[in-house]
Amino acid sequence: MHHLNKFSRFCYNPSLGLLLIRVSTGLIFFHHGYMKLHNVAGTVGFMAHLGIPAPLAYAAIFVEVVGGFMLILGVFTRPAAVATGIVALVAFFSAVLPNKGFLGGEFELLLAATSFGIALIGSGRARLTHTFEHDRE
C-alpha cells in the first residue's frame, strides 16, 4: 500500500496536466488553421456554402492559427481559449450537425469543451510569461 500512495503523490501534478491539455489543444487548432491557410480560397468557399460570410471565414482561420499558437505558448490564454472554443462550436453547429448529426461532432464538441475549460482554469504555471495574465495559483 505504501508504494501505491507514493506513486499517486508522484503522479499528482495539475500544472503538468494542464500544460499537456493546453499545448495539445493549441497544436490541434494551429494545425487546422495552418491547413486552411494553404487553401484560403477553398476554405472561404466552403464556409460560404455553409452560409458563413468571408470575413468570418478569415476570422476563423486567424483564430485557429494565432489562438492555437497563443494556447501553445500560454500567452493571453483565456481570450485565446474562448475564441477557439467559439470557432469549434460554430464548426459543430454549421458544418457537422446538419451533415453528420449530433454524434458525428464529438471532436468539435471536445475541442470546444477543452477550450472553455482552459478559459476557466487559465494557463497554469507552465506558460511563457506571467506578465499578461493574472492567474491565481
Secondary structure, DSSP 4 states (H G I P E B T S, - for coil): -HHHHHHHHHH--HHHHHHHHHHHHHHHHHHHHHHHHTTHHHHHHHHHHTT--HHHHHHHHHIIIIIHHHHHHTSSHHHHHHHHHHHHHHHIIIIIHHHH-GGGGHHHHHHHHHHHHHHHH-S-SSSS-SSS-----
